[in-house]
Amino acid sequence: MAIHKSYEILDNGIKRLNQSCPKCGPAVFLGTHRDRLACGKCGYTEFKK
Ligand SMILES: [Zn+2]
């Protein structure tokens, strides 16, 4: 069921867990950290709420 984990939250209007980088495009996913998401390519960081 882990495969569906990235999508099940979409129904609640919340962002996907495997979020792509807004700067690098949909092909680059943000790395998931405990309290933030970070792009290893451009350095973009988004803190979790
Ligand atoms: Zn990026």
mmCIF file of the protein (N, C-alpha, C, O) and its ligand, coordinates in Angstrom:
data_MODEL
# 
_entry.id   MODEL 
# 
loop_
_entity.id 
_entity.type 
_entity.pdbx_number_of_molecules 
1 polymer     1 
2 non-polymer 1 
# 
_entity_poly.entity_id                      1 
_entity_poly.type                           'polypeptide(L)' 
_entity_poly.nstd_linkage                   no 
_entity_poly.nstd_monomer                   no 
_entity_poly.pdbx_seq_one_letter_code       MAIHKSYEILDNGIKRLNQSCPKCGPAVFLGTHRDRLACGKCGYTEFKK 
_entity_poly.pdbx_seq_one_letter_code_can   MAIHKSYEILDNGIKRLNQSCPKCGPAVFLGTHRDRLACGKCGYTEFKK 
_entity_poly.pdbx_strand_id                 A 
# 
loop_
_entity_poly_seq.entity_id 
_entity_poly_seq.num 
_entity_poly_seq.mon_id 
_entity_poly_seq.hetero 
1 1  MET n 
1 2  ALA n 
1 3  ILE n 
1 4  HIS n 
1 5  LYS n 
1 6  SER n 
1 7  TYR n 
1 8  GLU n 
1 9  ILE n 
1 10 LEU n 
1 11 ASP n 
1 12 ASN n 
1 13 GLY n 
1 14 ILE n 
1 15 LYS n 
1 16 ARG n 
1 17 LEU n 
1 18 ASN n 
1 19 GLN n 
1 20 SER n 
1 21 CYS n 
1 22 PRO n 
1 23 LYS n 
1 24 CYS n 
1 25 GLY n 
1 26 PRO n 
1 27 ALA n 
1 28 VAL n 
1 29 PHE n 
1 30 LEU n 
1 31 GLY n 
1 32 THR n 
1 33 HIS n 
1 34 ARG n 
1 35 ASP n 
1 36 ARG n 
1 37 LEU n 
1 38 ALA n 
1 39 CYS n 
1 40 GLY n 
1 41 LYS n 
1 42 CYS n 
1 43 GLY n 
1 44 TYR n 
1 45 THR n 
1 46 GLU n 
1 47 PHE n 
1 48 LYS n 
1 49 LYS n 
# 
loop_
_struct_asym.id 
_struct_asym.entity_id 
A 1 
B 2 
# 
loop_
_chem_comp.id 
_chem_comp.type 
_chem_comp.mon_nstd_flag 
ALA 'L-peptide linking' y 
ARG 'L-peptide linking' y 
ASN 'L-peptide linking' y 
ASP 'L-peptide linking' y 
CYS 'L-peptide linking' y 
GLN 'L-peptide linking' y 
GLU 'L-peptide linking' y 
GLY 'peptide linking'   y 
HIS 'L-peptide linking' y 
ILE 'L-peptide linking' y 
LEU 'L-peptide linking' y 
LYS 'L-peptide linking' y 
MET 'L-peptide linking' y 
PHE 'L-peptide linking' y 
PRO 'L-peptide linking' y 
SER 'L-peptide linking' y 
THR 'L-peptide linking' y 
TYR 'L-peptide linking' y 
VAL 'L-peptide linking' y 
ZN  non-polymer         . 
# 
_pdbx_entity_nonpoly.entity_id   2 
_pdbx_entity_nonpoly.name        ? 
_pdbx_entity_nonpoly.comp_id     ZN 
# 
_pdbx_nonpoly_scheme.asym_id         B 
_pdbx_nonpoly_scheme.entity_id       2 
_pdbx_nonpoly_scheme.mon_id          ZN 
_pdbx_nonpoly_scheme.ndb_seq_num     1 
_pdbx_nonpoly_scheme.pdb_seq_num     101 
_pdbx_nonpoly_scheme.auth_seq_num    101 
_pdbx_nonpoly_scheme.pdb_mon_id      ZN 
_pdbx_nonpoly_scheme.auth_mon_id     ZN 
_pdbx_nonpoly_scheme.pdb_strand_id   A 
_pdbx_nonpoly_scheme.pdb_ins_code    . 
# 
loop_
_atom_site.group_PDB 
_atom_site.id 
_atom_site.type_symbol 
_atom_site.label_atom_id 
_atom_site.label_alt_id 
_atom_site.label_comp_id 
_atom_site.label_asym_id 
_atom_site.label_entity_id 
_atom_site.label_seq_id 
_atom_site.pdbx_PDB_ins_code 
_atom_site.Cartn_x 
_atom_site.Cartn_y 
_atom_site.Cartn_z 
_atom_site.occupancy 
_atom_site.B_iso_or_equiv 
_atom_site.pdbx_formal_charge 
_atom_site.auth_seq_id 
_atom_site.auth_comp_id 
_atom_site.auth_asym_id 
_atom_site.auth_atom_id 
_atom_site.pdbx_PDB_model_num 
ATOM   1   N  N  . MET A 1 1  ? 0.831  -1.210 0.000   1.00 0.00 ? 1   MET A N  1 
ATOM   2   C  CA . MET A 1 1  ? 0.000  0.000  0.000   1.00 0.00 ? 1   MET A CA 1 
ATOM   3   C  C  . MET A 1 1  ? 0.861  1.253  0.000   1.00 0.00 ? 1   MET A C  1 
ATOM   4   O  O  . MET A 1 1  ? 0.358  2.357  -0.211  1.00 0.00 ? 1   MET A O  1 
ATOM   5   N  N  . ALA A 1 2  ? 2.138  1.089  0.233   1.00 0.00 ? 2   ALA A N  1 
ATOM   6   C  CA . ALA A 1 2  ? 3.030  2.248  0.325   1.00 0.00 ? 2   ALA A CA 1 
ATOM   7   C  C  . ALA A 1 2  ? 3.079  3.040  -0.973  1.00 0.00 ? 2   ALA A C  1 
ATOM   8   O  O  . ALA A 1 2  ? 3.342  4.243  -0.969  1.00 0.00 ? 2   ALA A O  1 
ATOM   9   N  N  . ILE A 1 3  ? 2.827  2.364  -2.065  1.00 0.00 ? 3   ILE A N  1 
ATOM   10  C  CA . ILE A 1 3  ? 2.889  3.033  -3.366  1.00 0.00 ? 3   ILE A CA 1 
ATOM   11  C  C  . ILE A 1 3  ? 1.802  4.104  -3.480  1.00 0.00 ? 3   ILE A C  1 
ATOM   12  O  O  . ILE A 1 3  ? 1.993  5.128  -4.136  1.00 0.00 ? 3   ILE A O  1 
ATOM   13  N  N  . HIS A 1 4  ? 0.683  3.859  -2.845  1.00 0.00 ? 4   HIS A N  1 
ATOM   14  C  CA . HIS A 1 4  ? -0.431 4.799  -2.945  1.00 0.00 ? 4   HIS A CA 1 
ATOM   15  C  C  . HIS A 1 4  ? -0.322 5.943  -1.947  1.00 0.00 ? 4   HIS A C  1 
ATOM   16  O  O  . HIS A 1 4  ? -1.153 6.851  -1.937  1.00 0.00 ? 4   HIS A O  1 
ATOM   17  N  N  . LYS A 1 5  ? 0.677  5.895  -1.133  1.00 0.00 ? 5   LYS A N  1 
ATOM   18  C  CA . LYS A 1 5  ? 0.818  6.883  -0.066  1.00 0.00 ? 5   LYS A CA 1 
ATOM   19  C  C  . LYS A 1 5  ? 0.963  8.297  -0.606  1.00 0.00 ? 5   LYS A C  1 
ATOM   20  O  O  . LYS A 1 5  ? 0.508  9.252  0.022   1.00 0.00 ? 5   LYS A O  1 
ATOM   21  N  N  . SER A 1 6  ? 1.583  8.431  -1.742  1.00 0.00 ? 6   SER A N  1 
ATOM   22  C  CA . SER A 1 6  ? 1.822  9.754  -2.296  1.00 0.00 ? 6   SER A CA 1 
ATOM   23  C  C  . SER A 1 6  ? 0.561  10.388 -2.854  1.00 0.00 ? 6   SER A C  1 
ATOM   24  O  O  . SER A 1 6  ? 0.516  11.597 -3.080  1.00 0.00 ? 6   SER A O  1 
ATOM   25  N  N  . TYR A 1 7  ? -0.431 9.598  -3.068  1.00 0.00 ? 7   TYR A N  1 
ATOM   26  C  CA . TYR A 1 7  ? -1.609 10.109 -3.756  1.00 0.00 ? 7   TYR A CA 1 
ATOM   27  C  C  . TYR A 1 7  ? -2.852 10.209 -2.884  1.00 0.00 ? 7   TYR A C  1 
ATOM   28  O  O  . TYR A 1 7  ? -3.754 10.995 -3.174  1.00 0.00 ? 7   TYR A O  1 
ATOM   29  N  N  . GLU A 1 8  ? -2.902 9.442  -1.848  1.00 0.00 ? 8   GLU A N  1 
ATOM   30  C  CA . GLU A 1 8  ? -4.127 9.412  -1.048  1.00 0.00 ? 8   GLU A CA 1 
ATOM   31  C  C  . GLU A 1 8  ? -4.439 10.747 -0.384  1.00 0.00 ? 8   GLU A C  1 
ATOM   32  O  O  . GLU A 1 8  ? -5.596 11.039 -0.083  1.00 0.00 ? 8   GLU A O  1 
ATOM   33  N  N  . ILE A 1 9  ? -3.414 11.553 -0.156  1.00 0.00 ? 9   ILE A N  1 
ATOM   34  C  CA . ILE A 1 9  ? -3.639 12.843 0.508   1.00 0.00 ? 9   ILE A CA 1 
ATOM   35  C  C  . ILE A 1 9  ? -4.216 13.884 -0.453  1.00 0.00 ? 9   ILE A C  1 
ATOM   36  O  O  . ILE A 1 9  ? -4.792 14.883 -0.022  1.00 0.00 ? 9   ILE A O  1 
ATOM   37  N  N  . LEU A 1 10 ? -4.062 13.648 -1.731  1.00 0.00 ? 10  LEU A N  1 
ATOM   38  C  CA . LEU A 1 10 ? -4.551 14.600 -2.722  1.00 0.00 ? 10  LEU A CA 1 
ATOM   39  C  C  . LEU A 1 10 ? -6.050 14.863 -2.582  1.00 0.00 ? 10  LEU A C  1 
ATOM   40  O  O  . LEU A 1 10 ? -6.510 15.968 -2.870  1.00 0.00 ? 10  LEU A O  1 
ATOM   41  N  N  . ASP A 1 11 ? -6.793 13.890 -2.155  1.00 0.00 ? 11  ASP A N  1 
ATOM   42  C  CA . ASP A 1 11 ? -8.234 14.054 -2.023  1.00 0.00 ? 11  ASP A CA 1 
ATOM   43  C  C  . ASP A 1 11 ? -8.604 15.090 -0.967  1.00 0.00 ? 11  ASP A C  1 
ATOM   44  O  O  . ASP A 1 11 ? -9.705 15.641 -0.979  1.00 0.00 ? 11  ASP A O  1 
ATOM   45  N  N  . ASN A 1 12 ? -7.681 15.344 -0.065  1.00 0.00 ? 12  ASN A N  1 
ATOM   46  C  CA . ASN A 1 12 ? -7.945 16.324 0.981   1.00 0.00 ? 12  ASN A CA 1 
ATOM   47  C  C  . ASN A 1 12 ? -7.419 17.707 0.612   1.00 0.00 ? 12  ASN A C  1 
ATOM   48  O  O  . ASN A 1 12 ? -7.492 18.640 1.411   1.00 0.00 ? 12  ASN A O  1 
ATOM   49  N  N  . GLY A 1 13 ? -6.900 17.831 -0.581  1.00 0.00 ? 13  GLY A N  1 
ATOM   50  C  CA . GLY A 1 13 ? -6.418 19.130 -1.026  1.00 0.00 ? 13  GLY A CA 1 
ATOM   51  C  C  . GLY A 1 13 ? -5.027 19.459 -0.524  1.00 0.00 ? 13  GLY A C  1 
ATOM   52  O  O  . GLY A 1 13 ? -4.568 20.594 -0.648  1.00 0.00 ? 13  GLY A O  1 
ATOM   53  N  N  . ILE A 1 14 ? -4.360 18.474 0.038   1.00 0.00 ? 14  ILE A N  1 
ATOM   54  C  CA . ILE A 1 14 ? -3.009 18.704 0.535   1.00 0.00 ? 14  ILE A CA 1 
ATOM   55  C  C  . ILE A 1 14 ? -1.996 18.265 -0.525  1.00 0.00 ? 14  ILE A C  1 
ATOM   56  O  O  . ILE A 1 14 ? -2.266 17.373 -1.329  1.00 0.00 ? 14  ILE A O  1 
ATOM   57  N  N  . LYS A 1 15 ? -0.875 18.885 -0.509  1.00 0.00 ? 15  LYS A N  1 
ATOM   58  C  CA . LYS A 1 15 ? 0.149  18.575 -1.498  1.00 0.00 ? 15  LYS A CA 1 
ATOM   59  C  C  . LYS A 1 15 ? 0.632  17.131 -1.390  1.00 0.00 ? 15  LYS A C  1 
ATOM   60  O  O  . LYS A 1 15 ? 0.587  16.513 -0.326  1.00 0.00 ? 15  LYS A O  1 
ATOM   61  N  N  . ARG A 1 16 ? 1.086  16.625 -2.510  1.00 0.00 ? 16  ARG A N  1 
ATOM   62  C  CA . ARG A 1 16 ? 1.630  15.271 -2.518  1.00 0.00 ? 16  ARG A CA 1 
ATOM   63  C  C  . ARG A 1 16 ? 2.888  15.191 -1.665  1.00 0.00 ? 16  ARG A C  1 
ATOM   64  O  O  . ARG A 1 16 ? 3.599  16.181 -1.492  1.00 0.00 ? 16  ARG A O  1 
ATOM   65  N  N  . LEU A 1 17 ? 3.151  14.011 -1.139  1.00 0.00 ? 17  LEU A N  1 
ATOM   66  C  CA . LEU A 1 17 ? 4.349  13.819 -0.335  1.00 0.00 ? 17  LEU A CA 1 
ATOM   67  C  C  . LEU A 1 17 ? 5.591  13.950 -1.195  1.00 0.00 ? 17  LEU A C  1 
ATOM   68  O  O  . LEU A 1 17 ? 6.568  14.592 -0.812  1.00 0.00 ? 17  LEU A O  1 
ATOM   69  N  N  . ASN A 1 18 ? 5.536  13.336 -2.350  1.00 0.00 ? 18  ASN A N  1 
ATOM   70  C  CA . ASN A 1 18 ? 6.655  13.448 -3.274  1.00 0.00 ? 18  ASN A CA 1 
ATOM   71  C  C  . ASN A 1 18 ? 6.433  14.652 -4.184  1.00 0.00 ? 18  ASN A C  1 
ATOM   72  O  O  . ASN A 1 18 ? 6.027  14.519 -5.339  1.00 0.00 ? 18  ASN A O  1 
ATOM   73  N  N  . GLN A 1 19 ? 6.703  15.795 -3.647  1.00 0.00 ? 19  GLN A N  1 
ATOM   74  C  CA . GLN A 1 19 ? 6.448  17.015 -4.382  1.00 0.00 ? 19  GLN A CA 1 
ATOM   75  C  C  . GLN A 1 19 ? 7.612  17.352 -5.313  1.00 0.00 ? 19  GLN A C  1 
ATOM   76  O  O  . GLN A 1 19 ? 8.779  17.221 -4.942  1.00 0.00 ? 19  GLN A O  1 
ATOM   77  N  N  . SER A 1 20 ? 7.283  17.777 -6.495  1.00 0.00 ? 20  SER A N  1 
ATOM   78  C  CA . SER A 1 20 ? 8.327  18.139 -7.445  1.00 0.00 ? 20  SER A CA 1 
ATOM   79  C  C  . SER A 1 20 ? 8.782  19.569 -7.192  1.00 0.00 ? 20  SER A C  1 
ATOM   80  O  O  . SER A 1 20 ? 8.064  20.379 -6.607  1.00 0.00 ? 20  SER A O  1 
ATOM   81  N  N  . CYS A 1 21 ? 9.983  19.850 -7.645  1.00 0.00 ? 21  CYS A N  1 
ATOM   82  C  CA . CYS A 1 21 ? 10.566 21.176 -7.425  1.00 0.00 ? 21  CYS A CA 1 
ATOM   83  C  C  . CYS A 1 21 ? 9.923  22.194 -8.368  1.00 0.00 ? 21  CYS A C  1 
ATOM   84  O  O  . CYS A 1 21 ? 9.854  21.960 -9.574  1.00 0.00 ? 21  CYS A O  1 
ATOM   85  N  N  . PRO A 1 22 ? 9.448  23.328 -7.826  1.00 0.00 ? 22  PRO A N  1 
ATOM   86  C  CA . PRO A 1 22 ? 8.825  24.359 -8.654  1.00 0.00 ? 22  PRO A CA 1 
ATOM   87  C  C  . PRO A 1 22 ? 9.820  25.069 -9.561  1.00 0.00 ? 22  PRO A C  1 
ATOM   88  O  O  . PRO A 1 22 ? 9.433  25.712 -10.537 1.00 0.00 ? 22  PRO A O  1 
ATOM   89  N  N  . LYS A 1 23 ? 11.081 24.950 -9.241  1.00 0.00 ? 23  LYS A N  1 
ATOM   90  C  CA . LYS A 1 23 ? 12.115 25.606 -10.053 1.00 0.00 ? 23  LYS A CA 1 
ATOM   91  C  C  . LYS A 1 23 ? 12.683 24.671 -11.124 1.00 0.00 ? 23  LYS A C  1 
ATOM   92  O  O  . LYS A 1 23 ? 12.920 25.077 -12.261 1.00 0.00 ? 23  LYS A O  1 
ATOM   93  N  N  . CYS A 1 24 ? 12.893 23.424 -10.737 1.00 0.00 ? 24  CYS A N  1 
ATOM   94  C  CA . CYS A 1 24 ? 13.506 22.465 -11.661 1.00 0.00 ? 24  CYS A CA 1 
ATOM   95  C  C  . CYS A 1 24 ? 12.473 21.761 -12.537 1.00 0.00 ? 24  CYS A C  1 
ATOM   96  O  O  . CYS A 1 24 ? 12.818 21.186 -13.570 1.00 0.00 ? 24  CYS A O  1 
ATOM   97  N  N  . GLY A 1 25 ? 11.203 21.808 -12.123 1.00 0.00 ? 25  GLY A N  1 
ATOM   98  C  CA . GLY A 1 25 ? 10.174 21.162 -12.918 1.00 0.00 ? 25  GLY A CA 1 
ATOM   99  C  C  . GLY A 1 25 ? 9.729  19.839 -12.336 1.00 0.00 ? 25  GLY A C  1 
ATOM   100 O  O  . GLY A 1 25 ? 10.280 19.378 -11.336 1.00 0.00 ? 25  GLY A O  1 
ATOM   101 N  N  . PRO A 1 26 ? 8.724  19.220 -12.961 1.00 0.00 ? 26  PRO A N  1 
ATOM   102 C  CA . PRO A 1 26 ? 8.116  17.987 -12.464 1.00 0.00 ? 26  PRO A CA 1 
ATOM   103 C  C  . PRO A 1 26 ? 9.031  16.773 -12.466 1.00 0.00 ? 26  PRO A C  1 
ATOM   104 O  O  . PRO A 1 26 ? 8.715  15.769 -11.827 1.00 0.00 ? 26  PRO A O  1 
ATOM   105 N  N  . ALA A 1 27 ? 10.143 16.836 -13.159 1.00 0.00 ? 27  ALA A N  1 
ATOM   106 C  CA . ALA A 1 27 ? 11.047 15.689 -13.235 1.00 0.00 ? 27  ALA A CA 1 
ATOM   107 C  C  . ALA A 1 27 ? 11.943 15.591 -12.012 1.00 0.00 ? 27  ALA A C  1 
ATOM   108 O  O  . ALA A 1 27 ? 12.544 14.549 -11.752 1.00 0.00 ? 27  ALA A O  1 
ATOM   109 N  N  . VAL A 1 28 ? 12.029 16.693 -11.256 1.00 0.00 ? 28  VAL A N  1 
ATOM   110 C  CA . VAL A 1 28 ? 12.893 16.702 -10.073 1.00 0.00 ? 28  VAL A CA 1 
ATOM   111 C  C  . VAL A 1 28 ? 12.037 16.754 -8.817  1.00 0.00 ? 28  VAL A C  1 
ATOM   112 O  O  . VAL A 1 28 ? 11.252 17.682 -8.626  1.00 0.00 ? 28  VAL A O  1 
ATOM   113 N  N  . PHE A 1 29 ? 12.195 15.754 -7.968  1.00 0.00 ? 29  PHE A N  1 
ATOM   114 C  CA . PHE A 1 29 ? 11.405 15.698 -6.745  1.00 0.00 ? 29  PHE A CA 1 
ATOM   115 C  C  . PHE A 1 29 ? 12.195 16.239 -5.571  1.00 0.00 ? 29  PHE A C  1 
ATOM   116 O  O  . PHE A 1 29 ? 13.421 16.141 -5.522  1.00 0.00 ? 29  PHE A O  1 
ATOM   117 N  N  . LEU A 1 30 ? 11.464 16.813 -4.628  1.00 0.00 ? 30  LEU A N  1 
ATOM   118 C  CA . LEU A 1 30 ? 12.095 17.355 -3.435  1.00 0.00 ? 30  LEU A CA 1 
ATOM   119 C  C  . LEU A 1 30 ? 12.404 16.232 -2.457  1.00 0.00 ? 30  LEU A C  1 
ATOM   120 O  O  . LEU A 1 30 ? 11.600 15.319 -2.270  1.00 0.00 ? 30  LEU A O  1 
ATOM   121 N  N  . GLY A 1 31 ? 13.561 16.306 -1.843  1.00 0.00 ? 31  GLY A N  1 
ATOM   122 C  CA . GLY A 1 31 ? 13.928 15.321 -0.838  1.00 0.00 ? 31  GLY A CA 1 
ATOM   123 C  C  . GLY A 1 31 ? 13.145 15.589 0.436   1.00 0.00 ? 31  GLY A C  1 
ATOM   124 O  O  . GLY A 1 31 ? 12.981 16.740 0.842   1.00 0.00 ? 31  GLY A O  1 
ATOM   125 N  N  . THR A 1 32 ? 12.668 14.534 1.059   1.00 0.00 ? 32  THR A N  1 
ATOM   126 C  CA . THR A 1 32 ? 11.856 14.686 2.259   1.00 0.00 ? 32  THR A CA 1 
ATOM   127 C  C  . THR A 1 32 ? 12.706 14.599 3.517   1.00 0.00 ? 32  THR A C  1 
ATOM   128 O  O  . THR A 1 32 ? 13.378 13.598 3.765   1.00 0.00 ? 32  THR A O  1 
ATOM   129 N  N  . HIS A 1 33 ? 12.663 15.655 4.297   1.00 0.00 ? 33  HIS A N  1 
ATOM   130 C  CA . HIS A 1 33 ? 13.339 15.659 5.582   1.00 0.00 ? 33  HIS A CA 1 
ATOM   131 C  C  . HIS A 1 33 ? 12.291 15.714 6.681   1.00 0.00 ? 33  HIS A C  1 
ATOM   132 O  O  . HIS A 1 33 ? 11.094 15.770 6.399   1.00 0.00 ? 33  HIS A O  1 
ATOM   133 N  N  . ARG A 1 34 ? 12.727 15.698 7.910   1.00 0.00 ? 34  ARG A N  1 
ATOM   134 C  CA . ARG A 1 34 ? 11.771 15.623 9.014   1.00 0.00 ? 34  ARG A CA 1 
ATOM   135 C  C  . ARG A 1 34 ? 10.837 16.839 9.046   1.00 0.00 ? 34  ARG A C  1 
ATOM   136 O  O  . ARG A 1 34 ? 9.640  16.698 9.299   1.00 0.00 ? 34  ARG A O  1 
ATOM   137 N  N  . ASP A 1 35 ? 11.380 18.016 8.791   1.00 0.00 ? 35  ASP A N  1 
ATOM   138 C  CA . ASP A 1 35 ? 10.564 19.223 8.910   1.00 0.00 ? 35  ASP A CA 1 
ATOM   139 C  C  . ASP A 1 35 ? 10.550 20.077 7.649   1.00 0.00 ? 35  ASP A C  1 
ATOM   140 O  O  . ASP A 1 35 ? 10.054 21.204 7.655   1.00 0.00 ? 35  ASP A O  1 
ATOM   141 N  N  . ARG A 1 36 ? 11.099 19.530 6.570   1.00 0.00 ? 36  ARG A N  1 
ATOM   142 C  CA . ARG A 1 36 ? 11.146 20.329 5.351   1.00 0.00 ? 36  ARG A CA 1 
ATOM   143 C  C  . ARG A 1 36 ? 11.330 19.457 4.122   1.00 0.00 ? 36  ARG A C  1 
ATOM   144 O  O  . ARG A 1 36 ? 11.658 18.274 4.205   1.00 0.00 ? 36  ARG A O  1 
ATOM   145 N  N  . LEU A 1 37 ? 11.105 20.093 2.972   1.00 0.00 ? 37  LEU A N  1 
ATOM   146 C  CA . LEU A 1 37 ? 11.372 19.437 1.699   1.00 0.00 ? 37  LEU A CA 1 
ATOM   147 C  C  . LEU A 1 37 ? 12.480 20.239 1.031   1.00 0.00 ? 37  LEU A C  1 
ATOM   148 O  O  . LEU A 1 37 ? 12.453 21.469 1.044   1.00 0.00 ? 37  LEU A O  1 
ATOM   149 N  N  . ALA A 1 38 ? 13.435 19.557 0.458   1.00 0.00 ? 38  ALA A N  1 
ATOM   150 C  CA . ALA A 1 38 ? 14.553 20.265 -0.142  1.00 0.00 ? 38  ALA A CA 1 
ATOM   151 C  C  . ALA A 1 38 ? 14.923 19.674 -1.492  1.00 0.00 ? 38  ALA A C  1 
ATOM   152 O  O  . ALA A 1 38 ? 14.914 18.458 -1.680  1.00 0.00 ? 38  ALA A O  1 
ATOM   153 N  N  . CYS A 1 39 ? 15.248 20.559 -2.428  1.00 0.00 ? 39  CYS A N  1 
ATOM   154 C  CA . CYS A 1 39 ? 15.699 20.114 -3.737  1.00 0.00 ? 39  CYS A CA 1 
ATOM   155 C  C  . CYS A 1 39 ? 17.214 20.002 -3.725  1.00 0.00 ? 39  CYS A C  1 
ATOM   156 O  O  . CYS A 1 39 ? 17.913 20.959 -3.394  1.00 0.00 ? 39  CYS A O  1 
ATOM   157 N  N  . GLY A 1 40 ? 17.706 18.850 -4.081  1.00 0.00 ? 40  GLY A N  1 
ATOM   158 C  CA . GLY A 1 40 ? 19.147 18.641 -4.081  1.00 0.00 ? 40  GLY A CA 1 
ATOM   159 C  C  . GLY A 1 40 ? 19.830 19.219 -5.297  1.00 0.00 ? 40  GLY A C  1 
ATOM   160 O  O  . GLY A 1 40 ? 21.058 19.225 -5.393  1.00 0.00 ? 40  GLY A O  1 
ATOM   161 N  N  . LYS A 1 41 ? 19.029 19.705 -6.223  1.00 0.00 ? 41  LYS A N  1 
ATOM   162 C  CA . LYS A 1 41 ? 19.594 20.217 -7.466  1.00 0.00 ? 41  LYS A CA 1 
ATOM   163 C  C  . LYS A 1 41 ? 19.806 21.724 -7.417  1.00 0.00 ? 41  LYS A C  1 
ATOM   164 O  O  . LYS A 1 41 ? 20.880 22.216 -7.765  1.00 0.00 ? 41  LYS A O  1 
ATOM   165 N  N  . CYS A 1 42 ? 18.777 22.461 -6.981  1.00 0.00 ? 42  CYS A N  1 
ATOM   166 C  CA . CYS A 1 42 ? 18.883 23.924 -6.973  1.00 0.00 ? 42  CYS A CA 1 
ATOM   167 C  C  . CYS A 1 42 ? 18.906 24.503 -5.566  1.00 0.00 ? 42  CYS A C  1 
ATOM   168 O  O  . CYS A 1 42 ? 19.177 25.689 -5.383  1.00 0.00 ? 42  CYS A O  1 
ATOM   169 N  N  . GLY A 1 43 ? 18.620 23.665 -4.570  1.00 0.00 ? 43  GLY A N  1 
ATOM   170 C  CA . GLY A 1 43 ? 18.671 24.155 -3.200  1.00 0.00 ? 43  GLY A CA 1 
ATOM   171 C  C  . GLY A 1 43 ? 17.363 24.713 -2.692  1.00 0.00 ? 43  GLY A C  1 
ATOM   172 O  O  . GLY A 1 43 ? 17.309 25.236 -1.579  1.00 0.00 ? 43  GLY A O  1 
ATOM   173 N  N  . TYR A 1 44 ? 16.314 24.616 -3.473  1.00 0.00 ? 44  TYR A N  1 
ATOM   174 C  CA . TYR A 1 44 ? 14.998 25.106 -3.046  1.00 0.00 ? 44  TYR A CA 1 
ATOM   175 C  C  . TYR A 1 44 ? 14.543 24.339 -1.798  1.00 0.00 ? 44  TYR A C  1 
ATOM   176 O  O  . TYR A 1 44 ? 14.640 23.113 -1.749  1.00 0.00 ? 44  TYR A O  1 
ATOM   177 N  N  . THR A 1 45 ? 14.052 25.061 -0.804  1.00 0.00 ? 45  THR A N  1 
ATOM   178 C  CA . THR A 1 45 ? 13.606 24.424 0.437   1.00 0.00 ? 45  THR A CA 1 
ATOM   179 C  C  . THR A 1 45 ? 12.203 24.893 0.783   1.00 0.00 ? 45  THR A C  1 
ATOM   180 O  O  . THR A 1 45 ? 11.897 26.083 0.715   1.00 0.00 ? 45  THR A O  1 
ATOM   181 N  N  . GLU A 1 46 ? 11.370 23.959 1.148   1.00 0.00 ? 46  GLU A N  1 
ATOM   182 C  CA . GLU A 1 46 ? 10.007 24.299 1.564   1.00 0.00 ? 46  GLU A CA 1 
ATOM   183 C  C  . GLU A 1 46 ? 9.741  23.635 2.901   1.00 0.00 ? 46  GLU A C  1 
ATOM   184 O  O  . GLU A 1 46 ? 9.838  22.414 3.027   1.00 0.00 ? 46  GLU A O  1 
ATOM   185 N  N  . PHE A 1 47 ? 9.404  24.439 3.896   1.00 0.00 ? 47  PHE A N  1 
ATOM   186 C  CA . PHE A 1 47 ? 9.168  23.899 5.219   1.00 0.00 ? 47  PHE A CA 1 
ATOM   187 C  C  . PHE A 1 47 ? 7.771  23.329 5.330   1.00 0.00 ? 47  PHE A C  1 
ATOM   188 O  O  . PHE A 1 47 ? 6.808  23.877 4.794   1.00 0.00 ? 47  PHE A O  1 
ATOM   189 N  N  . LYS A 1 48 ? 7.684  22.219 6.038   1.00 0.00 ? 48  LYS A N  1 
ATOM   190 C  CA . LYS A 1 48 ? 6.376  21.591 6.234   1.00 0.00 ? 48  LYS A CA 1 
ATOM   191 C  C  . LYS A 1 48 ? 5.586  22.379 7.258   1.00 0.00 ? 48  LYS A C  1 
ATOM   192 O  O  . LYS A 1 48 ? 6.153  22.954 8.187   1.00 0.00 ? 48  LYS A O  1 
ATOM   193 N  N  . LYS A 1 49 ? 4.303  22.403 7.088   1.00 0.00 ? 49  LYS A N  1 
ATOM   194 C  CA . LYS A 1 49 ? 3.434  23.134 7.994   1.00 0.00 ? 49  LYS A CA 1 
ATOM   195 C  C  . LYS A 1 49 ? 3.005  22.251 9.172   1.00 0.00 ? 49  LYS A C  1 
ATOM   196 O  O  . LYS A 1 49 ? 2.265  22.704 10.045  1.00 0.00 ? 49  LYS A O  1 
HETATM 197 ZN ZN . ZN  B 2 .  ? 15.125 22.403 -7.723  1.00 0.00 2 101 ZN  A ZN 1 
# 
